[in-house]
Amino acid sequence: MLHNIHKFVDLAKSAKIDLSLEQIENLTTITEFNIAARYDAVKYDFRKKATKEYAEKYFLISEKLYLWLKEKLYQ
């Protein structure tokens, strides 16, 4: 089964990693950060919501997910 490498929830499922609902929601949002360059309207909409506060929020969420995953992989 092929998966889009940018769909983090699909990758976690493929790796048999159990995620909480909060982690699924956060990974789904983070997946949206990968925007195909040919879709100008999508890029524009994302740029409008990508405030400094939004970026800081998801930076911290991404860091938390990264550290959780790193710990889980090295148990």
Secondary structure, 3 states (H helix, E strand, C coil): CCCCCCCHHHHHHHCCCCCCHHHHHHHHHHHCCCCCCCCHHHHHHHHHHCCHHHHHHHHHHHHHHHHHHHHHHCC
